[in-house]
Each structure stands twice: as structure tokens, then as C-alpha cells.
Amino acid sequence: MGFDLDLTLADTRRGIGACFEALVAETGVSIDIPTVLGRLGPPLEHELSYWFPASEVDAMAARYRAMYGGIAVPASEAMPGASAAIEAVRALGGRTVVVSAKNERHARATVEFLGLPVDEVVGGLFAAAKGVALREHGVSVYVGDHTADVDAARAAEAHSVGVATGPFDAEALRAYGADVVLPDLVAFPDWFALRPSGGLNPYPPGPDGVRPRAMA
């Protein structure tokens, strides 16, 4: 079972906002923080490109990441239902993998700070690029708040579960093609318990990377 991190398992908005406020203070560049927080999901460099010239994006990304561990990680909070969702998978003998666009060091630090008992953390991947990690870890269901997480699941031929806790509401996630849409992770354990085989595909990917469909 795979999970996205920001606004799926972790509410990182307060810390991310504080890091962008620090960039404003240091550079004097005007950044609309509510707009930034309203479209979380894509890689950091993508967001910075809205506010800084291309020649400065890498330097700003490095500065942001240098401060993230001290500012943003301690400000992170678990999303409602996050721990219960992971425990629901573990209770049925499943493994959980976090695959995030956040760089891996900070993704791991956030998971550890929140005490989320996941088995693996992979960072630095977005949208369909997440599919590589999902396949490598045998993920058959991927849960995320962004339409790009639907792309990730499709790339891995996994079941896509959208949670309407990020920039896209339930209607938008459903229209984009999520297989299942939940209001939040609080609803996840009940849905998971009703899935065939508890929502888990017991068959690992074959040599071609294609996973047989789970049997009812």
C-alpha cells in the first residue's frame, strides 16, 4: 500500500508557509503564501519558478531545503486518520510505502517526527515518475490528494485512491479518474476493510513489472 505524504499523511502547510516567509524576509521578493499553500504537490523548484527568475531557482531551492529541517519538520502535523490508515494496513499483514515529491531526507524526517510506522520512504518523485518506486515496492494501491497521484497509480498499474484533503476536491479527483475517492483518511479503514483481500494484491510484479490483478 502506497501513500503520498503532503496533505495525505502529513499536514505540512504551516512549516512550508514559514519557510516561504523566511525566503521573503531574506530576498525581499513578494510571494503569495496562501497561493503557494493552495497548490502543494509538485516539486519545490516548480513552485519557486513562479516567484524567482530561472537563474535563481536552484539557489532558492537549496536555501529553502537548508532551513526546512529546522523550521518545517517540527511544525508538521499528522492528517486526521493518518495513523489509523497505516495501522489498518499493518493489521492485515500489509506493508506501507510513502512515495513523495519532497526530497527523501525531509520526507523521512517528517515521517519519523510524526511517528508514522511506515515500512519505506521514497522521496524526490512526482506524478508518473512515482510509478517506478511503486512498482519496485510491489504497491497495488496508491493513496494521494493530488491528480498527479492518480497519474502515479496509473503508471504503476495500481489502484488509485484519492483523498480530498489537498488542492483538489472529491469531484475533481473523481473526474480525473481516481478509482476511489474518500473525503479523508478517517474514512480509509472502513473502505479498506471492505476491499477484496483487504485492498491488498497478494501477487508481486512479474519480470515485466506487471502485477496480476488481485483476486476477490
The 8 nearest C-alpha neighbors of each residue, nearest first, counted from 0:
[[1, 95, 140, 138, 141, 94, 139, 96],
 [2, 0, 141, 96, 97, 95, 138, 140],
 [3, 1, 142, 97, 141, 143, 96, 98],
 [2, 4, 143, 99, 98, 97, 7, 142],
 [3, 5, 8, 7, 9, 99, 6, 2],
 [6, 4, 9, 7, 10, 11, 8, 3],
 [7, 5, 10, 9, 165, 8, 164, 4],
 [6, 8, 4, 5, 143, 144, 3, 9],
 [9, 7, 4, 81, 78, 6, 77, 5],
 [10, 8, 77, 78, 5, 6, 4, 76],
 [9, 11, 6, 76, 78, 12, 75, 77],
 [12, 10, 75, 14, 13, 9, 15, 5],
 [11, 13, 15, 14, 10, 16, 36, 75],
 [12, 14, 16, 15, 11, 17, 74, 75],
 [71, 15, 13, 17, 74, 16, 12, 11],
 [16, 14, 18, 12, 17, 13, 71, 11],
 [15, 17, 13, 19, 14, 18, 12, 20],
 [16, 18, 20, 14, 15, 19, 21, 13],
 [19, 17, 21, 15, 20, 16, 14, 63],
 [18, 20, 22, 16, 21, 17, 23, 15],
 [19, 21, 17, 23, 18, 22, 16, 24],
 [20, 22, 24, 18, 19, 23, 25, 17],
 [23, 21, 19, 25, 20, 24, 26, 18],
 [24, 22, 20, 27, 28, 21, 26, 25],
 [25, 23, 21, 22, 27, 26, 20, 28],
 [24, 26, 22, 23, 27, 21, 28, 20],
 [27, 25, 28, 23, 24, 22, 21, 29],
 [26, 28, 23, 24, 25, 29, 22, 30],
 [29, 27, 23, 26, 30, 50, 22, 24],
 [28, 30, 23, 27, 31, 50, 26, 32],
 [31, 29, 32, 28, 50, 23, 19, 20],
 [30, 32, 34, 33, 35, 29, 36, 50],
 [31, 33, 35, 34, 30, 16, 36, 19],
 [34, 32, 36, 35, 31, 37, 16, 38],
 [35, 33, 37, 32, 31, 36, 38, 30],
 [36, 34, 32, 33, 37, 38, 31, 39],
 [37, 35, 33, 34, 38, 39, 12, 32],
 [36, 38, 34, 35, 166, 39, 33, 165],
 [37, 39, 36, 166, 35, 40, 34, 41],
 [40, 38, 36, 37, 41, 35, 166, 5],
 [39, 41, 38, 42, 145, 100, 5, 147],
 [40, 42, 39, 45, 43, 125, 100, 46],
 [43, 41, 45, 44, 100, 40, 101, 125],
 [44, 42, 46, 45, 47, 41, 60, 101],
 [45, 43, 47, 46, 42, 48, 60, 56],
 [44, 46, 43, 48, 42, 47, 41, 49],
 [47, 45, 43, 48, 44, 49, 42, 35],
 [46, 48, 44, 49, 50, 45, 51, 56],
 [47, 49, 45, 46, 51, 50, 44, 56],
 [50, 48, 47, 46, 51, 45, 52, 30],
 [49, 51, 47, 48, 30, 52, 28, 46],
 [50, 52, 48, 47, 56, 55, 49, 53],
 [53, 51, 54, 55, 56, 48, 50, 49],
 [54, 52, 56, 55, 48, 51, 57, 47],
 [53, 55, 52, 56, 57, 51, 58, 48],
 [56, 54, 53, 58, 52, 57, 51, 59],
 [57, 55, 59, 53, 58, 54, 60, 47],
 [58, 56, 60, 59, 55, 61, 44, 54],
 [57, 59, 61, 60, 55, 56, 62, 54],
 [60, 58, 62, 56, 61, 57, 63, 55],
 [59, 61, 63, 57, 58, 62, 56, 64],
 [60, 62, 58, 64, 59, 63, 65, 57],
 [63, 61, 59, 65, 60, 64, 58, 66],
 [64, 62, 60, 65, 61, 66, 59, 67],
 [65, 63, 67, 61, 66, 62, 60, 68],
 [64, 66, 62, 63, 67, 61, 68, 69],
 [65, 67, 64, 63, 69, 68, 70, 62],
 [68, 66, 64, 71, 70, 69, 65, 63],
 [69, 67, 72, 70, 66, 71, 105, 65],
 [68, 70, 67, 66, 71, 72, 73, 65],
 [71, 69, 67, 68, 72, 66, 14, 73],
 [14, 70, 72, 67, 74, 73, 15, 68],
 [71, 73, 68, 75, 74, 109, 70, 69],
 [74, 72, 75, 71, 70, 69, 112, 68],
 [75, 73, 71, 14, 72, 13, 76, 70],
 [76, 74, 11, 72, 73, 10, 71, 14],
 [77, 75, 10, 9, 78, 74, 11, 113],
 [76, 78, 9, 10, 8, 81, 113, 79],
 [77, 79, 9, 8, 81, 10, 80, 76],
 [80, 78, 81, 185, 77, 184, 183, 8],
 [79, 81, 185, 184, 83, 82, 84, 78],
 [82, 80, 8, 84, 78, 83, 79, 184],
 [81, 83, 85, 84, 80, 86, 115, 77],
 [82, 84, 86, 80, 85, 81, 87, 188],
 [85, 83, 87, 81, 82, 86, 188, 187],
 [86, 84, 82, 88, 87, 83, 89, 81],
 [85, 87, 89, 83, 88, 84, 90, 82],
 [88, 86, 84, 90, 85, 89, 188, 83],
 [89, 87, 93, 85, 86, 90, 91, 84],
 [88, 90, 86, 93, 92, 91, 87, 85],
 [91, 89, 87, 88, 92, 86, 93, 85],
 [92, 90, 89, 88, 93, 87, 197, 86],
 [91, 93, 89, 90, 88, 94, 87, 199],
 [92, 94, 89, 88, 91, 95, 0, 199],
 [95, 93, 0, 118, 89, 96, 92, 88],
 [94, 96, 0, 117, 118, 1, 93, 119],
 [97, 95, 1, 119, 120, 118, 117, 2],
 [96, 98, 120, 2, 3, 1, 121, 119],
 [99, 97, 121, 3, 122, 120, 2, 96],
 [100, 98, 122, 101, 3, 4, 124, 123],
 [99, 101, 123, 124, 125, 42, 122, 102],
 [100, 102, 99, 123, 122, 106, 103, 105],
 [103, 101, 123, 122, 104, 105, 106, 100],
 [102, 104, 122, 106, 105, 121, 107, 123],
 [105, 103, 107, 106, 102, 108, 122, 101],
 [104, 106, 108, 107, 103, 102, 109, 68],
 [105, 107, 103, 109, 108, 104, 101, 102],
 [108, 106, 110, 104, 105, 109, 103, 111],
 [107, 109, 105, 111, 106, 110, 112, 104],
 [110, 108, 112, 106, 111, 107, 72, 105],
 [109, 111, 107, 113, 108, 112, 115, 114],
 [110, 112, 114, 108, 113, 109, 107, 115],
 [113, 111, 109, 114, 110, 108, 72, 73],
 [114, 112, 110, 111, 115, 109, 77, 76],
 [113, 115, 111, 112, 110, 116, 109, 82],
 [114, 116, 113, 110, 117, 82, 111, 85],
 [117, 115, 114, 118, 85, 82, 86, 110],
 [118, 116, 95, 115, 119, 96, 85, 97],
 [117, 119, 95, 96, 94, 116, 120, 97],
 [120, 118, 96, 117, 97, 121, 95, 98],
 [121, 119, 97, 96, 98, 107, 122, 106],
 [122, 120, 98, 103, 97, 99, 119, 123],
 [123, 121, 103, 99, 102, 101, 100, 124],
 [122, 124, 100, 102, 101, 103, 99, 125],
 [125, 123, 100, 129, 128, 122, 99, 126],
 [124, 126, 100, 128, 129, 127, 41, 99],
 [125, 127, 147, 151, 150, 128, 148, 129],
 [128, 126, 151, 150, 129, 130, 154, 125],
 [129, 127, 130, 126, 125, 124, 131, 151],
 [130, 128, 124, 151, 127, 131, 132, 125],
 [129, 131, 155, 154, 133, 151, 128, 127],
 [130, 132, 134, 129, 133, 128, 135, 155],
 [133, 131, 135, 134, 130, 129, 136, 121],
 [132, 134, 130, 138, 136, 131, 135, 155],
 [133, 135, 137, 131, 132, 136, 155, 138],
 [136, 134, 132, 133, 137, 131, 138, 208],
 [135, 137, 133, 134, 138, 132, 96, 119],
 [136, 138, 134, 135, 203, 133, 204, 139],
 [139, 137, 133, 0, 136, 140, 1, 134],
 [138, 140, 157, 200, 158, 0, 137, 199],
 [141, 139, 158, 0, 157, 138, 159, 1],
 [142, 140, 1, 159, 2, 152, 160, 0],
 [143, 141, 160, 2, 161, 1, 3, 159],
 [144, 142, 3, 161, 148, 7, 145, 162],
 [143, 145, 162, 165, 161, 7, 163, 164],
 [146, 144, 147, 148, 143, 167, 165, 40],
 [145, 147, 149, 148, 172, 175, 150, 144],
 [148, 146, 126, 150, 145, 149, 151, 125],
 [149, 147, 151, 150, 145, 146, 143, 126],
 [148, 150, 146, 152, 147, 151, 159, 177],
 [149, 151, 147, 153, 127, 148, 126, 152],
 [152, 150, 127, 148, 126, 130, 154, 129],
 [151, 153, 157, 149, 155, 159, 154, 150],
 [152, 154, 156, 150, 155, 151, 157, 149],
 [155, 153, 130, 151, 127, 152, 156, 150],
 [154, 156, 130, 157, 152, 153, 134, 133],
 [157, 155, 153, 154, 152, 158, 209, 210],
 [156, 158, 139, 152, 140, 155, 153, 159],
 [157, 159, 140, 139, 152, 141, 178, 160],
 [160, 158, 178, 177, 141, 152, 149, 140],
 [161, 159, 142, 179, 180, 177, 178, 141],
 [162, 160, 180, 143, 144, 142, 177, 179],
 [161, 163, 144, 181, 183, 182, 164, 180],
 [162, 164, 168, 182, 169, 165, 144, 183],
 [163, 165, 162, 183, 144, 6, 7, 182],
 [166, 164, 144, 6, 167, 163, 145, 7],
 [165, 167, 38, 37, 168, 145, 39, 164],
 [168, 166, 165, 171, 163, 172, 145, 169],
 [167, 169, 163, 171, 170, 172, 166, 164],
 [168, 170, 163, 172, 171, 173, 180, 167],
 [169, 171, 173, 172, 168, 174, 167, 175],
 [170, 172, 174, 168, 173, 169, 167, 175],
 [173, 171, 175, 169, 174, 170, 177, 146],
 [172, 174, 170, 177, 176, 175, 171, 169],
 [175, 173, 171, 176, 172, 170, 177, 169],
 [176, 174, 172, 173, 171, 177, 146, 149],
 [175, 177, 173, 174, 178, 172, 149, 159],
 [176, 178, 173, 159, 179, 172, 149, 161],
 [177, 179, 159, 160, 176, 158, 180, 173],
 [178, 180, 160, 177, 161, 159, 181, 173],
 [181, 179, 161, 160, 162, 169, 173, 177],
 [180, 182, 162, 183, 161, 186, 163, 179],
 [181, 183, 163, 162, 180, 169, 186, 164],
 [184, 182, 162, 185, 181, 163, 186, 164],
 [185, 183, 80, 187, 186, 81, 84, 79],
 [184, 186, 80, 183, 187, 79, 188, 84],
 [187, 185, 184, 183, 188, 189, 181, 190],
 [186, 188, 184, 190, 185, 189, 84, 191],
 [189, 187, 191, 190, 84, 87, 186, 192],
 [190, 188, 192, 191, 187, 186, 193, 185],
 [191, 189, 187, 193, 188, 192, 186, 194],
 [190, 192, 188, 194, 193, 189, 197, 198],
 [191, 193, 197, 189, 190, 194, 188, 198],
 [192, 194, 190, 191, 197, 195, 189, 198],
 [193, 195, 198, 197, 191, 192, 196, 190],
 [196, 194, 215, 197, 198, 193, 214, 199],
 [197, 195, 198, 199, 194, 215, 200, 214],
 [198, 196, 194, 192, 195, 199, 191, 193],
 [197, 199, 194, 196, 195, 191, 200, 140],
 [200, 198, 197, 196, 201, 139, 0, 93],
 [199, 201, 213, 202, 139, 198, 212, 196],
 [202, 200, 199, 203, 213, 196, 214, 139],
 [201, 203, 200, 211, 210, 204, 213, 212],
 [204, 202, 137, 210, 205, 201, 200, 211],
 [205, 203, 210, 208, 209, 137, 202, 206],
 [204, 206, 208, 207, 209, 210, 203, 211],
 [207, 205, 208, 204, 209, 210, 203, 134],
 [208, 206, 205, 209, 204, 210, 134, 203],
 [207, 209, 204, 205, 206, 210, 134, 135],
 [210, 208, 204, 207, 205, 211, 156, 206],
 [209, 211, 204, 203, 205, 212, 208, 202],
 [212, 210, 202, 213, 209, 204, 203, 205],
 [211, 213, 214, 210, 200, 202, 139, 201],
 [214, 212, 200, 211, 215, 201, 202, 199],
 [213, 215, 212, 195, 196, 200, 201, 211],
 [214, 195, 196, 213, 194, 212, 197, 198]]
